[in-house]
């Protein structure tokens, strides 16, 4: 068994334990294996272990490695979890099955005009950090209404680094309940068990599965 497959088994066991310990977990919690900066050979180890849900941050990087992998493993589900520029929408909707980072009207319009309609989540900037993408919490309700007609399934957040994430997960869960949105994408390698306690339906785990990221390998993948 590869190291990646061993890590996968350990993370799935931790997800199961967190769900059993939660008072009101989501009906299910899906693990998104965040494969950004990792090449096809690292990803293949998880695919061969049976995992099928993966996340990438950049459209261009994903284009360099996923078309061939999806042909080989056609039941793979690919999630875009990084910011999306409007000029990349056509490429993104052709490759990704779910986009987690809808955060502005211009992007909503571009997605509405696209032929293919992947499932969408609205990114909420729960910490109102100026350097981070996402809709401000007080503006979320209006934006959710404005995206009516799009396949918006839920909300996503990335809590500020270095502070307790629980209040941010609680806020995102509250907003989702108020608007009848069933999906909650929240929790990463360091805090996914906390997110599960607050109802996460999707957790985004990278380093705990793959180890430290190799950014030079990512660049090589794009260049190839």
Backbone as JSON, one array per atom type, in Angstrom:
{
  "sequence": "XXXXXXXXXXXXXXXXXXXXXXXXXXXXXXXXXXXXXXXXXXXXXXXXXXXXXXXXXXXXXXXXXXXXXXXXXXXXXXXXXXXXXXXXXXXXXXXXXXXXXXXXXXXXXXXXXXXXXXXXXXXXXXXXXXXXXXXXXXXXXXXXXXXXXXXXXXXXXXXXXXXXXXXXXXXXXXXXXXXXXXXXXXXXXXXXXXXXXXXXXXXXXXXXXXXXXXXXXXXXXXXX",
  "N": [[0.85, -1.2, 0.0], [0.53, 2.21, -0.85], [2.0, 5.24, 0.53], [0.24, 7.38, 0.3], [-2.21, 6.04, 0.1], [-2.33, 4.83, 2.6], [-2.47, 7.14, 4.18], [-4.94, 8.09, 3.29], [-6.73, 6.11, 4.27], [-6.4, 6.57, 7.0], [-7.35, 9.22, 7.27], [-10.02, 8.93, 6.44], [-10.92, 7.29, 8.49], [-10.71, 9.06, 10.64], [-12.58, 10.97, 9.87], [-14.91, 9.45, 10.04], [-14.91, 8.89, 12.8], [-15.18, 11.49, 13.82], [-17.71, 12.16, 12.87], [-19.28, 10.34, 14.27], [-18.92, 11.33, 16.8], [-20.15, 13.77, 16.7], [-22.92, 15.91, 17.51], [-25.01, 16.59, 15.75], [-24.34, 15.66, 12.93], [-23.82, 16.23, 9.37], [-25.88, 14.6, 6.86], [-24.08, 13.14, 5.31], [-20.52, 13.16, 4.89], [-18.21, 14.25, 2.67], [-14.96, 13.56, 1.5], [-12.75, 15.73, 0.05], [-9.97, 15.34, -1.75], [-7.28, 17.32, -1.83], [-5.41, 18.07, -4.42], [-3.7, 19.95, -5.45], [-0.69, 21.18, -6.83], [0.44, 18.67, -6.82], [1.64, 15.97, -8.75], [0.48, 13.73, -11.42], [1.25, 11.09, -10.72], [1.23, 10.96, -7.92], [-1.45, 11.5, -7.43], [-2.62, 9.35, -8.72], [-2.12, 7.24, -6.99], [-4.06, 7.54, -5.01], [-6.37, 7.35, -6.55], [-6.15, 4.7, -7.43], [-6.51, 3.51, -5.03], [-9.16, 3.76, -4.72], [-10.35, 6.23, -4.25], [-12.3, 9.03, -5.32], [-12.9, 11.76, -5.36], [-11.68, 14.91, -5.85], [-9.79, 17.96, -5.4], [-8.79, 21.05, -6.86], [-6.85, 24.07, -7.13], [-6.25, 25.8, -9.22], [-7.24, 26.54, -12.52], [-5.6, 26.28, -14.81], [-3.49, 24.62, -13.95], [-4.92, 22.29, -13.33], [-5.84, 21.6, -15.86], [-3.53, 20.63, -16.95], [-3.15, 18.09, -15.96], [-5.5, 16.63, -15.34], [-7.4, 15.93, -17.49], [-6.46, 13.53, -18.8], [-6.36, 11.78, -16.61], [-9.06, 11.73, -15.87], [-10.15, 10.52, -18.09], [-9.15, 7.98, -17.76], [-10.15, 7.3, -15.29], [-13.19, 7.59, -15.21], [-15.29, 8.11, -13.42], [-14.46, 9.98, -11.68], [-14.74, 12.88, -9.62], [-14.32, 16.26, -9.88], [-13.36, 19.13, -8.15], [-13.27, 22.64, -8.11], [-11.55, 24.65, -6.0], [-10.26, 26.99, -5.68], [-9.85, 30.56, -6.39], [-11.78, 31.88, -9.13], [-11.32, 33.3, -12.23], [-13.17, 35.39, -14.46], [-12.49, 35.14, -17.14], [-11.67, 32.57, -17.31], [-13.8, 30.93, -17.11], [-15.07, 29.37, -19.13], [-13.19, 27.3, -19.59], [-13.1, 26.25, -17.0], [-15.73, 25.27, -16.46], [-15.85, 23.27, -18.3], [-14.15, 21.33, -17.32], [-14.41, 20.99, -14.51], [-16.53, 19.56, -12.0], [-17.75, 20.62, -9.8], [-17.83, 23.88, -8.46], [-16.45, 25.86, -6.03], [-16.22, 28.56, -5.43], [-17.83, 30.79, -6.07], [-18.4, 34.2, -5.99], [-19.09, 36.8, -6.71], [-21.1, 39.15, -8.6], [-20.38, 39.46, -11.37], [-19.0, 37.09, -11.95], [-21.05, 35.28, -11.47], [-22.78, 35.95, -13.57], [-21.21, 35.17, -15.77], [-21.05, 32.42, -15.35], [-23.71, 31.8, -15.58], [-24.11, 32.18, -18.25], [-22.68, 30.13, -19.38], [-22.49, 27.03, -21.19], [-22.32, 24.44, -20.01], [-23.29, 23.43, -16.76], [-21.92, 23.22, -13.88], [-22.25, 22.11, -10.44], [-22.53, 24.56, -7.82], [-20.95, 26.45, -5.19], [-21.22, 29.12, -2.9], [-18.7, 31.28, -1.92], [-18.03, 32.45, 1.27], [-16.66, 35.11, 2.99], [-15.95, 34.77, 5.93], [-14.38, 35.9, 7.91], [-14.11, 38.44, 7.04], [-11.78, 39.32, 5.72], [-9.6, 41.48, 4.06], [-7.77, 40.65, 2.1], [-8.72, 38.31, 1.14], [-10.83, 36.32, -0.93], [-14.43, 36.19, -1.43], [-17.86, 36.55, -0.35], [-19.03, 39.05, 1.86], [-20.32, 38.33, 5.13], [-22.69, 39.81, 5.82], [-23.61, 40.5, 3.37], [-24.26, 38.2, 2.18], [-26.88, 37.1, 2.09], [-28.29, 38.7, 0.21], [-26.75, 38.2, -2.06], [-27.1, 35.45, -2.42], [-29.8, 35.39, -3.11], [-29.58, 36.78, -5.52], [-28.34, 34.96, -7.12], [-30.21, 33.19, -7.92], [-31.55, 30.65, -9.96], [-29.17, 29.67, -10.83], [-27.23, 26.65, -10.3], [-26.79, 26.57, -7.35], [-25.61, 24.99, -4.56], [-24.68, 25.23, -1.98], [-22.56, 26.61, 0.64], [-19.23, 27.91, 1.12], [-16.28, 28.27, 3.13], [-13.18, 29.74, 4.3], [-11.71, 29.93, 7.19], [-10.06, 32.61, 9.04], [-6.51, 32.43, 9.44], [-4.84, 31.12, 12.29], [-6.66, 31.58, 14.33], [-9.46, 30.48, 16.36], [-11.46, 28.23, 14.56], [-14.11, 27.48, 14.94], [-16.28, 29.44, 15.46], [-16.55, 30.52, 12.9], [-17.27, 28.36, 11.32], [-19.71, 27.84, 12.53], [-21.13, 30.16, 11.87], [-21.23, 29.96, 9.05], [-22.77, 27.63, 8.81], [-25.18, 28.5, 9.92], [-25.96, 30.49, 8.08], [-26.35, 28.87, 5.83], [-28.48, 27.23, 6.68], [-30.51, 29.13, 6.99], [-31.07, 29.77, 4.38], [-31.75, 27.47, 3.14], [-29.77, 25.82, 1.99], [-28.07, 22.91, 1.23], [-25.35, 22.07, 1.22], [-22.19, 22.27, 2.83], [-19.07, 23.38, 2.58], [-16.34, 23.13, 4.31], [-13.53, 23.22, 6.49], [-10.25, 21.99, 6.73], [-7.02, 20.35, 6.5], [-6.07, 20.83, 9.13], [-8.31, 21.32, 10.67], [-10.59, 19.86, 10.05], [-12.08, 18.04, 11.53], [-13.33, 19.57, 13.47], [-14.96, 21.1, 11.81], [-16.7, 19.13, 10.91], [-18.21, 18.66, 13.18], [-19.85, 20.84, 13.08], [-21.44, 20.37, 10.96], [-20.31, 19.97, 8.38], [-20.47, 19.07, 4.98], [-18.64, 18.64, 3.06], [-15.2, 18.23, 3.25], [-11.96, 19.62, 2.87], [-9.02, 18.32, 2.22], [-5.58, 18.32, 2.05], [-2.58, 18.44, 2.66], [-2.49, 16.56, 4.75], [-2.99, 14.26, 3.41], [-1.23, 14.13, 1.18], [1.19, 15.13, 2.07], [3.81, 17.63, 2.36], [3.57, 20.34, 0.03], [4.86, 20.43, -3.3], [5.9, 22.94, -5.02], [7.44, 23.39, -7.28], [7.09, 21.09, -8.75], [4.46, 21.43, -9.44], [4.63, 23.58, -11.24], [6.09, 22.34, -13.27], [4.21, 20.48, -14.12], [2.25, 22.12, -15.29], [3.73, 23.26, -17.37], [4.29, 21.06, -18.95]],
  "CA": [[0.0, 0.0, 0.0], [1.3, 3.45, -0.92], [1.84, 6.15, 1.67], [-0.99, 8.14, 0.09], [-3.35, 5.17, 0.42], [-2.36, 4.72, 4.06], [-2.99, 8.41, 4.69], [-6.37, 8.14, 2.97], [-7.44, 5.27, 5.22], [-6.37, 7.23, 8.3], [-8.24, 10.39, 7.24], [-11.4, 8.44, 6.4], [-11.24, 6.82, 9.84], [-10.9, 10.25, 11.47], [-13.87, 11.54, 9.49], [-15.95, 8.59, 10.62], [-14.93, 9.1, 14.25], [-15.72, 12.83, 14.08], [-19.15, 12.12, 12.62], [-19.9, 9.61, 15.37], [-18.85, 12.17, 17.99], [-20.9, 15.02, 16.52], [-24.31, 15.88, 17.95], [-25.89, 16.6, 14.58], [-23.53, 15.76, 11.71], [-24.53, 16.22, 8.09], [-26.23, 13.23, 6.45], [-22.84, 12.51, 4.88], [-19.39, 14.09, 4.77], [-17.34, 13.78, 1.58], [-13.57, 14.0, 1.55], [-12.15, 16.25, -1.17], [-8.52, 15.23, -1.7], [-6.77, 18.52, -2.5], [-4.22, 17.59, -5.14], [-2.97, 21.06, -6.06], [0.78, 21.1, -6.87], [0.9, 17.28, -6.87], [1.58, 15.42, -10.09], [-0.42, 12.6, -11.66], [1.64, 9.85, -10.06], [0.75, 11.03, -6.54], [-2.91, 11.41, -7.5], [-2.98, 7.99, -9.14], [-2.09, 6.35, -5.83], [-5.37, 7.61, -4.36], [-7.35, 6.81, -7.49], [-6.05, 3.25, -7.4], [-7.04, 3.09, -3.73], [-10.61, 3.86, -4.8], [-10.91, 7.56, -3.99], [-12.74, 9.63, -6.58], [-13.27, 13.17, -5.22], [-10.43, 15.66, -5.76], [-9.9, 19.41, -5.51], [-7.67, 21.81, -7.41], [-6.96, 25.51, -6.91], [-6.04, 26.6, -10.43], [-7.76, 25.92, -13.74], [-4.52, 25.92, -15.72], [-2.8, 23.45, -13.42], [-5.8, 21.13, -13.47], [-5.87, 21.22, -17.28], [-2.3, 19.95, -17.28], [-3.04, 16.72, -15.45], [-6.75, 15.91, -15.08], [-8.12, 15.31, -18.61], [-6.03, 12.14, -18.99], [-6.77, 10.99, -15.46], [-10.51, 11.54, -15.91], [-10.43, 9.51, -19.12], [-8.8, 6.67, -17.2], [-11.04, 7.07, -14.14], [-14.28, 8.49, -15.61], [-16.22, 8.43, -12.34], [-13.83, 10.97, -10.81], [-15.45, 14.16, -9.45], [-13.29, 17.27, -9.7], [-13.86, 20.36, -7.53], [-12.43, 23.84, -8.11], [-11.66, 25.26, -4.67], [-9.53, 28.25, -5.7], [-10.55, 31.66, -7.07], [-12.04, 31.7, -10.56], [-11.42, 34.52, -13.03], [-14.25, 35.26, -15.43], [-11.97, 34.7, -18.44], [-11.37, 31.13, -17.22], [-15.05, 30.21, -16.84], [-15.32, 28.33, -20.14], [-12.3, 26.17, -19.3], [-13.45, 25.68, -15.71], [-16.96, 24.49, -16.51], [-15.61, 22.09, -19.13], [-13.35, 20.35, -16.61], [-14.79, 20.77, -13.12], [-17.9, 19.13, -11.71], [-18.25, 21.5, -8.74], [-17.03, 25.1, -8.25], [-16.71, 26.28, -4.65], [-15.76, 29.92, -5.19], [-18.69, 31.85, -6.62], [-18.3, 35.24, -4.97], [-19.37, 38.15, -7.21], [-22.11, 39.13, -9.66], [-19.8, 39.27, -12.7], [-18.73, 35.67, -12.1], [-22.36, 34.62, -11.58], [-23.27, 36.18, -14.94], [-20.42, 34.35, -16.68], [-21.46, 31.03, -15.14], [-25.08, 31.67, -16.09], [-24.03, 32.14, -19.71], [-21.94, 28.95, -19.82], [-23.34, 25.93, -21.64], [-22.33, 23.4, -18.98], [-23.63, 24.02, -15.47], [-21.5, 22.45, -12.72], [-22.79, 22.55, -9.16], [-21.82, 25.74, -7.32], [-21.04, 26.91, -3.82], [-20.85, 30.53, -2.72], [-17.67, 31.47, -0.91], [-18.32, 33.51, 2.23], [-15.47, 35.58, 3.7], [-16.5, 34.87, 7.29], [-13.53, 36.79, 8.71], [-14.07, 39.75, 6.37], [-10.37, 39.65, 5.49], [-9.52, 42.21, 2.79], [-6.94, 39.96, 1.13], [-9.33, 37.02, 0.82], [-12.05, 36.36, -1.74], [-15.64, 35.76, -0.75], [-18.9, 37.52, -0.04], [-19.1, 39.38, 3.28], [-21.5, 37.69, 5.73], [-23.89, 40.64, 5.77], [-24.04, 40.6, 1.98], [-24.5, 36.85, 1.66], [-28.3, 36.86, 1.8], [-28.62, 39.34, -1.06], [-26.06, 37.53, -3.16], [-27.77, 34.16, -2.62], [-31.02, 35.68, -3.88], [-29.19, 37.22, -6.86], [-27.87, 33.81, -7.92], [-31.34, 32.3, -8.21], [-31.49, 30.14, -11.31], [-27.93, 28.93, -10.93], [-27.25, 25.45, -9.45], [-26.08, 26.82, -6.09], [-25.93, 23.92, -3.62], [-24.27, 25.47, -0.61], [-21.63, 27.67, 0.98], [-17.86, 27.52, 1.44], [-15.49, 29.31, 3.8], [-11.82, 29.48, 4.78], [-11.55, 30.82, 8.35], [-8.75, 33.25, 9.18], [-5.46, 31.6, 10.03], [-4.33, 31.43, 13.62], [-7.71, 31.79, 15.32], [-10.37, 29.34, 16.47], [-12.35, 28.2, 13.4], [-15.48, 27.08, 15.27], [-17.3, 30.47, 15.21], [-16.72, 30.72, 11.46], [-18.06, 27.23, 10.84], [-21.07, 28.02, 13.04], [-21.75, 31.22, 11.07], [-21.54, 29.43, 7.72], [-23.88, 26.69, 8.95], [-26.38, 29.3, 10.17], [-26.36, 31.1, 6.81], [-26.86, 27.82, 4.95], [-29.81, 26.83, 7.16], [-31.46, 30.21, 6.73], [-31.37, 29.86, 2.95], [-32.09, 26.15, 2.62], [-28.69, 25.29, 1.17], [-27.68, 21.69, 1.92], [-23.92, 21.74, 1.25], [-21.26, 23.12, 3.59], [-17.68, 23.05, 2.31], [-15.55, 23.81, 5.34], [-12.6, 22.33, 7.18], [-9.09, 21.53, 5.97], [-6.23, 19.34, 7.21], [-5.87, 21.12, 10.55], [-9.53, 21.58, 11.45], [-11.78, 19.25, 9.43], [-12.9, 17.36, 12.54], [-14.17, 20.62, 14.06], [-15.97, 21.43, 10.81], [-17.7, 18.05, 10.89], [-19.11, 18.88, 14.32], [-20.77, 21.92, 12.72], [-22.28, 19.97, 9.84], [-19.65, 19.98, 7.08], [-20.79, 18.01, 4.03], [-17.42, 18.45, 2.28], [-13.97, 18.71, 3.88], [-10.92, 19.77, 1.86], [-7.8, 17.87, 2.9], [-4.46, 18.16, 1.14], [-1.29, 18.06, 3.22], [-2.62, 15.35, 5.55], [-3.01, 13.13, 2.48], [-0.1, 14.11, 0.26], [2.4, 15.7, 2.64], [4.09, 19.01, 1.97], [3.4, 20.59, -1.4], [6.04, 20.69, -4.12], [5.43, 23.93, -5.99], [8.18, 23.25, -8.52], [6.42, 20.02, -9.51], [3.23, 22.01, -10.0], [5.02, 24.34, -12.41], [6.45, 21.4, -14.32], [2.98, 19.88, -14.65], [1.61, 23.08, -16.18], [4.56, 23.44, -18.55], [4.12, 19.9, -19.8]],
  "C": [[0.88, 1.25, 0.0], [1.08, 4.3, 0.32], [0.56, 6.97, 1.53], [-2.21, 7.32, 0.46], [-3.46, 4.96, 1.93], [-2.91, 5.99, 4.69], [-4.49, 8.53, 4.45], [-7.17, 7.32, 3.98], [-7.51, 5.93, 6.59], [-7.32, 8.42, 8.35], [-9.69, 9.95, 7.22], [-11.84, 7.93, 7.77], [-11.49, 8.0, 10.78], [-12.22, 10.94, 11.15], [-15.01, 10.74, 10.11], [-16.06, 8.8, 12.12], [-15.52, 10.47, 14.6], [-17.22, 12.85, 13.88], [-19.87, 11.4, 13.77], [-19.91, 10.45, 16.65], [-19.64, 13.46, 17.9], [-22.34, 14.85, 16.97], [-25.26, 15.8, 16.76], [-25.05, 16.74, 13.31], [-24.42, 15.84, 10.47], [-24.9, 14.78, 7.74], [-25.02, 12.45, 5.93], [-21.76, 13.6, 4.81], [-18.43, 13.51, 3.74], [-15.95, 14.39, 1.74], [-13.13, 14.46, 0.16], [-10.63, 16.19, -0.99], [-7.92, 16.37, -2.51], [-5.41, 18.2, -3.11], [-3.43, 18.7, -5.81], [-1.47, 20.89, -5.82], [1.3, 19.67, -6.92], [0.67, 16.71, -8.26], [0.7, 14.19, -10.2], [-0.05, 11.32, -10.92], [1.2, 9.83, -8.6], [-0.77, 10.87, -6.49], [-3.34, 9.99, -7.81], [-3.0, 7.03, -7.96], [-3.43, 6.36, -5.1], [-6.47, 7.08, -5.27], [-7.34, 5.28, -7.46], [-6.52, 2.67, -6.07], [-8.56, 3.23, -3.66], [-11.2, 5.22, -4.55], [-11.21, 8.27, -5.3], [-13.07, 11.12, -6.49], [-12.01, 13.98, -4.94], [-10.69, 17.16, -5.94], [-8.63, 20.04, -6.03], [-7.93, 23.31, -7.21], [-6.93, 26.33, -8.2], [-6.51, 25.84, -11.66], [-6.62, 25.44, -14.62], [-3.77, 24.69, -15.24], [-3.64, 22.19, -13.61], [-5.86, 20.66, -14.93], [-4.63, 20.42, -17.67], [-2.25, 18.5, -16.84], [-4.36, 15.95, -15.39], [-7.46, 15.34, -16.3], [-7.75, 13.84, -18.84], [-6.48, 11.26, -17.84], [-8.27, 10.73, -15.46], [-10.93, 10.57, -17.01], [-10.19, 8.11, -18.57], [-9.73, 6.28, -16.06], [-12.27, 7.97, -14.33], [-15.27, 8.85, -14.52], [-15.62, 9.41, -11.33], [-14.65, 12.26, -10.79], [-14.41, 15.22, -9.08], [-13.91, 18.59, -9.23], [-12.83, 21.48, -7.69], [-12.62, 24.55, -6.78], [-10.87, 26.56, -4.57], [-10.31, 29.31, -6.47], [-10.67, 31.42, -8.56], [-12.17, 33.06, -11.22], [-12.48, 34.32, -14.11], [-13.74, 34.78, -16.79], [-11.57, 33.23, -18.45], [-12.65, 30.3, -17.05], [-15.28, 29.09, -17.85], [-14.46, 27.1, -19.87], [-12.71, 25.47, -18.01], [-14.69, 24.8, -15.8], [-16.81, 23.25, -17.37], [-14.94, 20.98, -18.34], [-13.89, 19.99, -15.23], [-16.27, 20.39, -12.99], [-18.56, 20.0, -10.65], [-17.29, 22.68, -8.62], [-17.43, 25.68, -6.91], [-16.58, 27.78, -4.42], [-16.54, 30.99, -5.94], [-18.78, 32.97, -5.58], [-18.62, 36.65, -5.46], [-20.33, 38.08, -8.38], [-21.54, 38.88, -11.05], [-19.5, 37.8, -12.97], [-20.04, 34.89, -12.22], [-22.91, 34.77, -12.99], [-22.53, 35.29, -15.94], [-20.8, 32.87, -16.56], [-22.87, 30.79, -15.68], [-25.07, 31.54, -17.61], [-23.34, 30.88, -20.24], [-22.9, 27.83, -20.21], [-23.44, 24.84, -20.57], [-22.53, 24.06, -17.62], [-23.18, 23.09, -14.33], [-22.2, 22.95, -11.46], [-21.91, 23.65, -8.59], [-21.99, 25.88, -5.82], [-20.6, 28.36, -3.78], [-19.81, 30.62, -1.62], [-18.01, 32.67, -0.04], [-17.03, 33.85, 2.99], [-15.87, 35.84, 5.15], [-15.68, 35.78, 8.19], [-13.43, 38.19, 8.16], [-12.63, 40.23, 6.19], [-10.21, 40.31, 4.12], [-8.72, 41.49, 1.72], [-7.56, 38.67, 0.63], [-10.61, 37.21, 0.03], [-13.24, 35.92, -0.9], [-16.59, 36.9, -0.47], [-18.88, 37.8, 1.47], [-20.37, 38.76, 3.88], [-22.78, 38.5, 5.63], [-24.43, 40.8, 4.36], [-24.44, 39.25, 1.4], [-25.95, 36.63, 1.27], [-28.68, 37.46, 0.46], [-27.98, 38.65, -2.24], [-26.7, 36.17, -3.46], [-29.04, 34.36, -3.45], [-30.67, 36.03, -5.33], [-28.73, 36.07, -7.74], [-28.99, 32.81, -8.2], [-31.33, 31.92, -9.69], [-30.21, 29.41, -11.62], [-27.98, 27.71, -10.0], [-26.4, 25.61, -8.19], [-26.54, 25.8, -5.05], [-25.58, 24.25, -2.18], [-23.28, 26.6, -0.49], [-20.26, 27.08, 1.31], [-17.19, 28.63, 2.22], [-14.09, 28.78, 4.1], [-11.61, 30.41, 5.96], [-10.17, 31.47, 8.38], [-7.75, 32.33, 9.86], [-5.15, 32.06, 11.45], [-5.39, 31.73, 14.67], [-8.64, 30.59, 15.32], [-11.35, 29.34, 15.3], [-13.81, 27.98, 13.74], [-16.52, 28.18, 15.03], [-17.56, 30.7, 13.72], [-17.53, 29.58, 10.86], [-19.52, 27.37, 11.29], [-21.82, 29.08, 12.22], [-22.13, 30.7, 9.7], [-22.73, 28.48, 7.78], [-25.2, 27.43, 9.15], [-26.88, 29.92, 8.86], [-26.95, 30.04, 5.86], [-28.26, 27.37, 5.38], [-30.86, 27.87, 6.81], [-31.91, 30.26, 5.27], [-31.61, 28.5, 2.31], [-31.05, 25.53, 1.72], [-28.08, 24.07, 1.87], [-26.19, 21.43, 2.05], [-23.14, 22.77, 2.05], [-19.85, 22.62, 3.35], [-16.82, 23.83, 3.29], [-14.71, 22.78, 6.08], [-11.51, 21.84, 6.25], [-8.27, 20.6, 6.87], [-6.19, 19.57, 8.71], [-7.16, 21.2, 11.35], [-10.76, 20.87, 10.91], [-12.67, 18.54, 10.46], [-13.81, 18.35, 13.28], [-15.29, 20.97, 13.1], [-17.07, 20.38, 10.76], [-18.69, 18.21, 12.03], [-20.15, 19.95, 14.01], [-21.53, 21.61, 11.43], [-21.64, 19.99, 8.47], [-20.11, 18.79, 6.22], [-19.59, 17.69, 3.14], [-16.25, 19.02, 3.09], [-12.85, 18.63, 2.86], [-9.56, 19.48, 2.5], [-6.7, 17.63, 1.87], [-3.21, 17.63, 1.8], [-1.38, 16.8, 4.08], [-2.68, 14.09, 4.69], [-1.71, 13.01, 1.7], [1.22, 14.55, 0.89], [2.61, 17.12, 2.14], [4.02, 19.17, 0.46], [4.74, 20.9, -2.07], [5.64, 21.64, -5.24], [6.21, 23.87, -7.3], [7.58, 22.16, -9.39], [5.15, 20.53, -10.16], [3.55, 22.78, -11.27], [5.39, 23.43, -13.57], [5.22, 20.79, -14.96], [2.3, 20.82, -15.64], [2.4, 23.23, -17.48], [4.44, 22.25, -19.5], [2.79, 19.94, -20.54]]
}
